[in-house]
Amino acid sequence: MNEIIIGIDLGTTNSEVAVVEQGKVTVIADGDKNILPSYVGIDDNGDIIVGETARNQYLAYPERTIKSIKRLMGENTQVNLADQKYTPQEISAIILKRLKAIAETYLGQPVSKAVITVPAYFSDAQRQATREAGEIAGLDVVRMINEPTAAALAYDAGEQEKKHVLVYDLGGGTFDVSVVNIEAGVVEVLSSHGDNHLGGDDFDQQIIEYLLKHLQETYGVDARKHSKAMARITRAAENAKFLLSEQPYAQIEEEYLLENDGTPIHLSIELSRMVYEEMIEDYINVTMDAVHIAMKGAKLAMSDIDEIVLVGGSTRTPCIRERLSNEFGFEPHSEVDADLCVAMGAAIQAAMINGQEVDTVLVDVTPYTYGTAAIGTLDGESYPFMFVPIIHKNSVLPNRKVEAFATSHDGQMAVDVTIYQGEDPDALNNVKIGEFRVEGLQDVERGNIVTLALELDLNGILHVSAEEKATGLEKSITIENALSNFEGSTLDTAKQRISSLFGQLDSSLYGQDESLVIEHEQPAAPEIEAAQATIKKAESLFETISSEDKEDMVDLIEMISANIEAKDIAGLDKPVAELNDIIYYLES
Amino acid sequence: MKTPYQMLGVASNATDAEIKQAYLQKVKDNPPDRDQKQFQLMHDAYLKIKDEKSRLNYDLFTLPVANFDEVVDKALSSGKKPTLTAVQFKALLAASVDESTITQAITMAEK
């Protein structure tokens, strides 16, 4: 049998891991809980803690606890955790490593492959960052699938009857809506839309602002300066939000919240559901607009929707159910578990990739339009940055589109290609996601044809290539990964860094993971160290050398890395010597 | 080269629903996660003939399969009169047969 592939829902607030065994999906429990809070912290002993314990220490030690890291994924930033800087990928990797260990303990065997879910509206950079987090955690991310789609997969469970389903997925930090056609055992996504920075965290923030204002007005204190008080206010706001899903009023009591000139300040205030719903109304409006955009994208009328599936903890907010049933004329479904269905869908897809028999096949779409800029017209006038869409939103994945362009003046030997994501006819109003230059074109009259191919893979990651038609001269890129923006911080060093953090852990907690950690900590053989140094040197030359030399070097580096991975010391000799020769030749 | 009808295994007079069913069955047999190429071929075939409009477009502009008498008969017997605006007619005339040359040669910006 093939190696087991696990399904992971890496959420803003909570994460889960699931597997399919004998055709049945199980969300794996750690102890008695199958939900792992997405919190990472450093405890009193300097050890790393993940999940419930990290969540619990957040009140006492906010400065050494991280929450909601998913909101920063894909951004070129770092967070402070006990005076150490970490990228969002590294923090996410710590959560993934924990989930991996939970799965390994349950399965009694090592796990190295995973399907990870991402919000449908995650951008290219956010998807790349998620894949990197997997790599740092020692997981081969065989596929990333969209969260609402995963939920639809779990919901469907092999139904044959044709129906249109609207999936409304409001999590801790992201919002997605997808319109799905379920028919003949195929889950076919017709359209997706969303907002990758909208979720329950924003609702909390509204309550926090309300409480801060109350403290300011009643006691004249600014609680923002006190990190411990802020942590308590944050937790109180969260709890009030949960209470208001069940009851019309919530009493917020935080005694001895802070001291003001020696007088203790107690926070005591009642929040009504009505006031709360007014606070979050704008956010709900944004989600409803997105619902309409998705419906339009699917070319369906409200009355064509047969069922609504709610996903994500934030959909427990009563006014969301109300708004949806007002719009569609019936109540959303509640028999699917809003917290667990995404992980279950990921596990089903993992089983499918692994060749196991599954009832449902998935066909997904991209929520974004991708294209380039060219000289054209905008509002009737000549404009150099007219957006030329190449892959349109709601196109099926995978997708490959080729567009032909021509050089604009005689003797033009190079073209700059910029790739944008967005819908605006002015390319400069869209999100620039990558650029490259095709050089060495023929010295001919203008009109030299250059074709540009855009390819979206099943993970929603974009690959771009350009080719001079007459000569076949080609240049291709995958949109740069986010980690490479950090000087000196490569995936490998990140991987070692996170592994060594785990090395300090109580080994009983981690079962099988322990042996893997020890392996990482063993000093590398001198041959391996030398090989790695050679690779570093080779990579430092990439900027300045011809693409032909670079290609040769990349091939050799790949061979060497594979041998290092396999601990094949003898196999290192030849490629390392060859690589050294090229470096010597280039430097002399 | 197989026609989209042959690829999906449907008759040339199949209904929208029959074509959709055949496509979904092919997807089930060739999930995108297992065989991307095959899936893309099936999806492209489906897009070419999924509804009346795309079928007419396919019949008209895919040579040498098109039998113009048949296509015209089909268009006339479909009940709806084919209404072409001047703009659409012009677009039809401007289009070439080979799809790769239809792509507008839009001049690229050089900095």
Interface residues (C-beta under 8 A of the other chain):
Chain A: R143 E183 A184 G185 V186 E188 Q349 M352 I353 G355 V361 L362 V363 A373 A374 I375 G376 P384 F385 M386 V388 V396 L397 P398 N399 R400 V402 E403 A404 F405 A406 T407 S408 H409 Q412 A414 V415 D416 V417 R446 G447 I449 V450 L458
Chain B: K20 Q21 L24 Q25 V27 K28 P31 P32 D33 R34 Q36 F39 Q40 H43 S100 T101 T103 Q104 A105 I106 T107 M108 A109 E110 K111
